[in-house]
């Protein structure tokens, strides 16, 4: 098993992929710790519970978009690259027109 791991990590691309995966988990874990530490600060800052609930709702929706990504950035990037390569200014300004 250890031999297969060494072979996998021997490739430069696989090594970079492994580093990226580990760093992604580290950053996600760090963001969870920050969110747990910020909870008491939010409770002390907002005196009204209804405003606190609204704030948590807004934060939850933002976290959903950041966590699930929904492919907005990648889709837009792919459309823009195609428009740049063909030098089509109309598609650069409005990438999702048919």
Backbone as a chain_set.jsonl record, in Angstrom:
{"seq": "XXXXXXXXXXXXXXXXXXXXXXXXXXXXXXXXXXXXXXXXXXXXXXXXXXXXXXXXXXXXXXXXXXXXXXXXXXXXXXXXXXXXXXXXXXXXXXXXXX", "coords": {"N": [[0.822, -1.197, 0.0], [1.898, 1.24, 0.837], [3.838, 1.503, -1.091], [2.304, 1.986, -3.4], [1.25, 4.464, -2.765], [3.58, 6.012, -2.722], [4.292, 5.803, -5.429], [2.108, 7.1, -6.559], [2.401, 9.697, -5.523], [4.799, 10.292, -6.667], [4.517, 11.359, -9.173], [4.468, 14.628, -10.436], [2.118, 16.159, -10.914], [0.177, 14.697, -9.504], [1.159, 14.987, -6.949], [0.863, 17.75, -6.547], [-1.917, 17.904, -6.718], [-2.625, 16.424, -4.429], [-1.607, 18.086, -2.412], [-3.217, 20.332, -2.822], [-5.744, 19.275, -2.151], [-5.404, 18.643, 0.582], [-4.875, 21.214, 1.601], [-7.307, 22.449, 1.025], [-9.068, 21.087, 2.759], [-7.914, 21.96, 5.159], [-8.373, 24.751, 5.072], [-11.188, 24.795, 5.016], [-11.701, 23.659, 7.523], [-10.53, 25.605, 9.163], [-12.236, 27.743, 8.613], [-14.567, 26.78, 9.79], [-13.835, 26.77, 12.503], [-13.487, 29.517, 12.912], [-16.116, 30.378, 12.499], [-17.41, 29.167, 14.686], [-16.126, 30.513, 16.767], [-16.95, 33.102, 16.306], [-19.625, 33.133, 16.932], [-20.428, 33.714, 19.746], [-19.684, 36.405, 19.736], [-21.388, 37.599, 17.851], [-23.812, 37.204, 19.205], [-23.502, 38.83, 21.45], [-23.237, 41.316, 20.179], [-25.632, 41.877, 18.719], [-28.517, 43.04, 20.113], [-31.237, 42.61, 19.786], [-33.182, 39.792, 19.192], [-34.534, 39.185, 16.832], [-33.196, 40.613, 14.829], [-30.743, 39.372, 15.028], [-31.469, 36.798, 14.174], [-32.157, 37.351, 11.51], [-29.652, 38.157, 10.566], [-28.195, 35.74, 10.852], [-29.597, 34.211, 8.987], [-28.987, 35.504, 6.561], [-26.2, 35.115, 6.544], [-26.158, 32.313, 6.392], [-27.229, 31.778, 3.83], [-25.277, 32.968, 2.225], [-23.087, 31.341, 2.889], [-24.009, 28.913, 1.842], [-23.879, 29.429, -0.935], [-21.124, 29.829, -1.193], [-20.13, 27.362, -0.341], [-21.328, 25.339, -1.97], [-20.88, 26.308, -4.474], [-22.03, 26.035, -7.07], [-21.177, 26.31, -9.681], [-21.101, 28.786, -10.966], [-18.881, 30.527, -11.346], [-17.081, 28.934, -12.874], [-18.586, 28.358, -15.191], [-19.026, 30.914, -16.268], [-16.386, 31.69, -16.7], [-15.604, 29.833, -18.669], [-17.251, 30.616, -20.833], [-16.275, 33.223, -21.265], [-13.608, 32.755, -21.991], [-13.932, 31.438, -24.44], [-15.077, 33.518, -25.896], [-12.992, 35.418, -25.847], [-11.042, 34.065, -27.307], [-12.164, 33.999, -29.832], [-12.436, 36.638, -30.313], [-14.845, 38.123, -29.988], [-16.599, 40.79, -29.255], [-19.227, 41.368, -28.441], [-20.082, 39.049, -27.169], [-18.291, 39.064, -25.098], [-19.177, 41.161, -23.515], [-21.813, 40.406, -22.96], [-22.08, 37.46, -21.968], [-23.954, 35.339, -21.778], [-25.879, 35.415, -23.761], [-28.01, 34.019, -26.279]], "CA": [[0.0, 0.0, 0.0], [2.801, 2.387, 0.915], [4.511, 1.597, -2.383], [1.369, 2.617, -4.324], [1.166, 5.89, -2.394], [4.817, 6.642, -3.207], [4.193, 5.905, -6.887], [1.119, 8.139, -6.856], [2.972, 11.004, -5.205], [5.992, 10.501, -7.477], [4.127, 12.22, -10.278], [4.384, 16.016, -9.98], [0.72, 16.603, -10.925], [-0.515, 14.039, -8.405], [1.637, 15.598, -5.708], [0.207, 19.052, -6.446], [-3.317, 17.625, -6.424], [-2.715, 16.025, -3.025], [-1.384, 19.29, -1.607], [-4.422, 21.165, -2.947], [-6.83, 18.647, -1.383], [-5.115, 18.826, 2.01], [-5.045, 22.636, 1.94], [-8.738, 22.738, 0.991], [-9.626, 20.629, 4.029], [-7.409, 22.834, 6.214], [-9.068, 26.037, 4.993], [-12.577, 24.569, 5.442], [-11.667, 23.48, 8.98], [-10.266, 26.913, 9.76], [-13.454, 28.552, 8.518], [-15.503, 26.279, 10.801], [-13.376, 27.264, 13.806], [-13.794, 30.945, 12.957], [-17.562, 30.553, 12.661], [-17.744, 28.837, 16.069], [-15.622, 31.565, 17.648], [-17.682, 34.354, 16.089], [-20.996, 33.0, 17.428], [-20.678, 34.547, 20.941], [-19.511, 37.828, 19.4], [-22.647, 38.022, 17.244], [-24.868, 37.233, 20.228], [-23.3, 40.038, 22.267], [-23.358, 42.524, 19.376], [-27.031, 42.137, 18.402], [-29.364, 42.958, 21.295], [-32.552, 42.137, 19.38], [-33.078, 38.438, 18.646], [-35.031, 39.124, 15.45], [-32.104, 41.088, 13.973], [-29.749, 38.297, 15.053], [-31.983, 35.74, 13.307], [-32.022, 37.819, 10.132], [-28.222, 38.123, 10.266], [-27.826, 34.337, 10.664], [-30.188, 33.756, 7.733], [-28.168, 36.058, 5.477], [-24.918, 34.406, 6.553], [-26.372, 30.935, 5.939], [-27.39, 31.77, 2.376], [-23.955, 33.254, 1.653], [-22.265, 30.142, 3.068], [-24.479, 27.916, 0.871], [-23.315, 29.754, -2.241], [-19.679, 29.611, -1.168], [-19.831, 25.952, -0.162], [-21.742, 24.521, -3.094], [-20.297, 26.984, -5.634], [-23.043, 25.985, -8.124], [-20.564, 26.4, -10.989], [-21.245, 30.09, -11.614], [-17.581, 31.039, -11.755], [-16.506, 28.121, -13.951], [-19.373, 28.54, -16.408], [-18.737, 32.242, -16.807], [-15.007, 31.677, -17.19], [-15.568, 29.091, -19.94], [-17.854, 31.453, -21.872], [-15.391, 34.348, -21.554], [-12.423, 32.265, -22.71], [-14.338, 31.204, -25.83], [-15.271, 34.82, -26.545], [-11.675, 36.029, -26.035], [-10.304, 33.392, -28.374], [-12.776, 34.354, -31.118], [-12.453, 38.102, -30.356], [-16.225, 38.564, -30.159], [-16.83, 41.767, -28.199], [-20.599, 41.3, -27.947], [-20.144, 37.943, -26.217], [-17.519, 39.443, -23.914], [-20.006, 42.025, -22.68], [-23.019, 39.669, -22.585], [-21.661, 36.091, -22.285], [-25.016, 34.343, -21.763], [-26.894, 35.614, -24.81], [-28.017, 32.885, -27.229]], "C": [[0.871, 1.267, 0.0], [3.532, 2.604, -0.403], [3.62, 2.287, -3.413], [1.229, 4.105, -4.037], [2.406, 6.625, -2.886], [4.804, 6.814, -4.724], [3.229, 7.014, -7.292], [1.705, 9.521, -6.635], [4.253, 11.29, -5.976], [5.726, 11.393, -8.673], [3.926, 13.645, -9.753], [2.941, 16.516, -9.915], [-0.07, 15.98, -9.778], [-0.109, 14.633, -7.063], [0.965, 16.949, -5.491], [-1.273, 18.895, -6.116], [-3.499, 17.261, -4.957], [-2.533, 17.224, -2.1], [-2.621, 20.181, -1.645], [-5.583, 20.588, -2.138], [-6.618, 18.858, 0.108], [-5.326, 20.286, 2.422], [-6.521, 23.038, 1.918], [-9.404, 22.297, 2.289], [-9.168, 21.514, 5.185], [-8.163, 24.166, 6.235], [-10.522, 25.886, 5.422], [-12.645, 24.39, 6.956], [-11.429, 24.794, 9.699], [-11.496, 27.802, 9.703], [-14.51, 28.084, 9.516], [-15.121, 26.772, 12.187], [-13.704, 28.744, 13.96], [-15.29, 31.178, 13.158], [-18.002, 30.202, 14.081], [-17.281, 29.92, 17.033], [-16.394, 32.873, 17.489], [-19.109, 34.308, 16.625], [-21.248, 33.819, 18.699], [-20.541, 36.048, 20.668], [-20.79, 38.37, 18.771], [-23.756, 38.147, 18.285], [-24.732, 38.474, 21.101], [-23.547, 41.318, 21.478], [-24.818, 42.885, 19.104], [-27.88, 41.95, 19.653], [-30.729, 42.37, 20.971], [-32.418, 40.764, 18.709], [-33.574, 38.353, 17.206], [-33.957, 39.609, 14.467], [-31.004, 40.026, 13.9], [-30.182, 37.147, 14.144], [-31.87, 36.106, 11.84], [-30.558, 37.747, 9.691], [-27.764, 36.687, 10.012], [-28.394, 33.779, 9.359], [-29.372, 34.244, 6.545], [-26.831, 35.334, 5.397], [-25.067, 32.974, 6.044], [-26.493, 30.858, 4.427], [-26.053, 32.042, 1.689], [-23.053, 32.033, 1.75], [-22.701, 29.041, 2.108], [-23.856, 28.177, -0.493], [-21.817, 29.496, -2.278], [-19.325, 28.137, -1.07], [-20.139, 25.14, -1.408], [-21.278, 25.078, -4.427], [-21.233, 27.032, -6.834], [-22.488, 26.242, -9.525], [-20.678, 27.741, -11.677], [-19.913, 30.599, -12.148], [-16.997, 30.267, -12.918], [-17.272, 28.308, -15.254], [-19.093, 29.871, -17.075], [-17.33, 32.294, -17.39], [-14.915, 30.95, -18.53], [-16.154, 29.91, -21.081], [-16.925, 32.604, -22.259], [-14.144, 33.92, -22.319], [-12.759, 32.019, -24.177], [-14.51, 32.522, -26.569], [-13.935, 35.514, -26.786], [-10.946, 35.382, -27.208], [-10.861, 33.736, -29.757], [-12.849, 35.859, -31.332], [-13.848, 38.644, -30.675], [-16.591, 39.491, -29.001], [-18.242, 41.681, -27.615], [-20.736, 40.181, -26.923], [-19.302, 38.214, -24.98], [-18.365, 40.278, -22.967], [-21.245, 41.302, -22.153], [-22.796, 38.185, -22.861], [-22.786, 35.08, -22.354], [-26.147, 34.629, -22.741], [-26.841, 34.432, -25.768], [-27.422, 33.255, -28.58]], "O": [[0.612, 2.223, -0.732], [3.812, 3.738, -0.789], [4.107, 3.084, -4.215], [1.105, 4.912, -4.959], [2.303, 7.736, -3.407], [5.248, 7.837, -5.245], [3.484, 7.767, -8.232], [1.528, 10.416, -7.463], [4.748, 12.417, -5.946], [6.619, 12.105, -9.132], [3.276, 13.836, -8.726], [2.572, 17.217, -8.973], [-0.891, 16.649, -9.152], [-0.93, 14.766, -6.156], [0.544, 17.261, -4.378], [-1.821, 19.664, -5.326], [-4.43, 17.741, -4.311], [-3.245, 17.349, -1.104], [-3.029, 20.725, -0.619], [-6.327, 21.338, -1.506], [-7.555, 19.216, 0.822], [-5.895, 20.555, 3.48], [-6.941, 23.88, 2.712], [-10.209, 23.035, 2.858], [-9.949, 21.79, 6.096], [-8.546, 24.648, 7.301], [-11.047, 26.753, 6.121], [-13.553, 24.916, 7.6], [-12.051, 25.069, 10.725], [-11.77, 28.54, 10.65], [-15.271, 28.901, 10.035], [-15.993, 27.153, 12.968], [-14.15, 29.175, 15.023], [-15.685, 32.075, 13.904], [-18.878, 30.869, 14.632], [-17.969, 30.214, 18.011], [-16.48, 33.663, 18.429], [-19.743, 35.354, 16.759], [-22.221, 34.572, 18.728], [-21.213, 36.86, 21.303], [-21.233, 39.467, 19.109], [-24.546, 39.09, 18.247], [-25.731, 39.1, 21.454], [-24.016, 42.306, 22.042], [-25.208, 44.045, 19.235], [-27.962, 40.848, 20.195], [-31.318, 41.691, 21.812], [-31.636, 40.598, 17.774], [-33.082, 37.528, 16.435], [-33.832, 39.053, 13.376], [-30.409, 39.808, 12.845], [-29.359, 36.583, 13.423], [-31.524, 35.262, 11.013], [-30.263, 37.325, 8.573], [-27.025, 36.436, 9.06], [-27.747, 32.967, 8.698], [-29.096, 33.476, 5.623], [-26.378, 34.98, 4.309], [-24.191, 32.476, 5.336], [-25.918, 29.965, 3.806], [-25.736, 31.413, 0.679], [-22.331, 31.719, 0.804], [-21.856, 28.302, 1.603], [-23.361, 27.253, -1.138], [-21.294, 29.002, -3.276], [-18.33, 27.699, -1.648], [-19.313, 24.345, -1.856], [-21.29, 24.358, -5.425], [-21.213, 28.023, -7.564], [-23.265, 26.378, -10.47], [-20.38, 27.839, -12.868], [-19.836, 31.056, -13.288], [-16.47, 30.867, -13.855], [-16.66, 28.407, -16.318], [-18.941, 29.949, -18.294], [-17.114, 32.878, -18.452], [-14.215, 31.41, -19.432], [-15.612, 29.902, -22.186], [-16.798, 32.93, -23.439], [-13.677, 34.643, -23.199], [-11.969, 32.351, -25.06], [-14.134, 32.636, -27.735], [-13.756, 36.142, -27.83], [-10.309, 36.069, -28.007], [-10.118, 33.762, -30.739], [-13.268, 36.318, -32.394], [-14.004, 39.517, -31.528], [-16.861, 39.028, -27.893], [-18.429, 41.9, -26.418], [-21.428, 40.342, -25.918], [-19.571, 37.652, -23.918], [-18.279, 40.118, -21.75], [-21.68, 41.554, -21.029], [-23.268, 37.68, -23.88], [-22.592, 34.021, -22.951], [-27.259, 34.132, -22.563], [-25.766, 33.9, -26.044], [-27.358, 32.415, -29.477]]}, "num_chains": 1, "name": "protein.A"}
